[in-house]
Structure formats: structure tokens, C-alpha cells
Amino acid sequence: MNKALYVMNLKARYKIWIIFALIMAFYKLTIITMYDPDDIEAVEELMRMFPDELLQAISFVIFDATLTGFIGGYYYGFIIILFPMIFTIMLSFGLVGKYVDDGSMAYLLATPHPRRRIITTQAVFLVVSLFTLLAFNTLYGIVLMSATFPGELDIGKYLLLNLGAFILFFSVSGITFFFSSAFSEARQSLGLAIAFPVGFFVLDMLAGVGDTFAFLRFFTLFTLYDNAKLFPLENIVWLHYLVLVVIGIFFYLAGITIFSKKSLTL
């Protein structure tokens, strides 16, 4: 790994990390303040004001009456998908596709460092950035919920929710990184890096609307992040996580290999 390049990435992109961390923290705070252990039906009544199809599409479902079940449905069904997805798309393109598109990659490749080391550094930075974003969100949630509702958070299950979110976006980031590495033109790399995650997201929403579109769940990775199977915990969850990890590793390695060997017009 190229330490100098890693530090340069850190200096150039820490602000966007902070912005997304604060946005996700704000939404988590908002949803936690909606929880009332003595009147959970009040929140359910509020949700009935919205069409069932909309709530199902964005996975706004209370898994059980506990704090963990509440936040597992209202935060980890939609928000934990939306903002990390945007973050992943922006960062993966910025780390590779943008450098190629604006000619900056020529300066990086002119250094004594091998091309594989440079692209591997970008991959490591993307994974670490994603991990730290979700780790901060996890720890923030534990501190906040422990302070507001002492003893009510099932920390083990809560950690599984966050582990699943990281594994999902490890897989998604592998795909976006692959497209950013495989194509030299910004319209191709960015277009495909956007199209696939957003396409998965839309298909997952449509699959949740009703039986008519339920078959679409077989065409999106987000189906493998099924929080309902954590309440109670089903063994299939571990298989889903394993599949996501394998997909992520495959696309990261493929992206690194293709970038290391392809001809670049810089």
C-alpha cells in the first residue's frame, strides 16, 4: 500500500466522510426520539397515515416492540441503505474514475510505485472509509440508546444489524470500484457505478410493494440484507452474509487486476 497516497486521499475526502456521518447520526437521533416503550402503538398509528405500499417499499416495519426491533425496522430498513449507497458511489468514482478522467492518474502512475500498489491503496481506502463510517454510526447509536433507554438495547442483535450493513456495502462498493477501475471514460465508469446500486435499490423497493413484484427480489443484492430474519435470528442470515462477502472480494480483485493490466489513455 502507498502510505503517501492514502494520506492524500484522507486529506482530500475527510469532509465528505464527516458530512455523511453527521447526516446519518441526525436521522438516527430523530428515529430514536420517536421510540416510546410505553406507547409503541402511537408510532404504529402514525405510520398508518401513509400508504401500506409506500411503507413496504421503504421497509418501514417494526419487527417487534423492543427498541432494537423498532430501530431495526425504521432506521436499518431504508436510511442505512440510502446514505451509504450515495457515499459509496461518490467515493469509488472519486478514488479512481475521477483521477483517470481529469488526468491526475498520469502523475500517480509516473511515480516509482507499481500500478497494482496504487489501485490497491485506493481499494483499501474505500473499504476503510466505509467501515469507519458505519462503525461510528454503530458506536454513536450504542451510546445514544444506552443513555436514553438504559438496558433496553439488545447490543448483540444491534451489532448484527450493523455488521450486515457493512457487509452489504462492502459488496456494493466492490461493484462500484470495479466499474470505476475497468473503464477509462467518466460517463461509463460513473454511469455504471450509479446504475447498478441504484438499480438494486429500486428493485428492492418494488419487490417490497406486494406479491406482483415479489419476484424482483431475486435480482437485487439488497435482498440478502433481510433484517426481518434477525427477529428472531435465522441461520440463513450467515449464508447471505457469506455470499455478499464473496461478491465483494471478487469484484475488488477483478477491478484491481483489470486496472493493473489495461491500457490507459492519459
C-alpha positions, 0 to 999 in steps of 0.5 A: 500500500502507498502510505503517501497516497492514502494520506492524500486521499484522507486529506482530500475526502475527510469532509465528505466522510464527516458530512455523511456521518453527521447526516446519518447520526441526525436521522438516527437521533430523530428515529430514536426520539420517536421510540416510546416503550410505553406507547409503541402503538402511537408510532404504529398509528402514525405510520398508518397515515401513509400508504401500506405500499409506500411503507413496504417499499421503504421497509418501514416495519417494526419487527417487534416492540423492543427498541432494537426491533423498532430501530431495526425496522425504521432506521436499518430498513431504508436510511442505512441503505440510502446514505451509504449507497450515495457515499459509496458511489461518490467515493469509488468514482472519486478514488479512481474514475475521477483521477483517470478522467481529469488526468491526475492518474498520469502523475500517480502512475509516473511515480516509482510505485507499481500500478497494482500498489496504487489501485490497491491503496485506493481499494483499501481506502474505500473499504476503510472509509466505509467501515469507519463510517458505519462503525461510528454510526454503530458506536454513536447509536450504542451510546445514544440508546444506552443513555436514553433507554438504559438496558433496553438495547439488545447490543448483540442483535444491534451489532448484527444489524450493523455488521450486515450493513457493512457487509452489504456495502462492502459488496456494493462498493466492490461493484462500484470500484470495479466499474470505476477501475475497468473503464477509462471514460467518466460517463461509463465508469460513473454511469455504471457505478450509479446504475447498478446500486441504484438499480438494486435499490429500486428493485428492492423497493418494488419487490417490497410493494406486494406479491406482483413484484415479489419476484424482483427480489431475486435480482437485487443484492439488497435482498440478502440484507433481510433484517426481518430474519434477525427477529428472531435470528435465522441461520440463513442470515450467515449464508447471505452474509457469506455470499455478499462477502464473496461478491465483494472480494471478487469484484475488488480483485477483478477491478484491481487486476483489470486496472493493473493490466489495461491500457490507459489513455492519459 
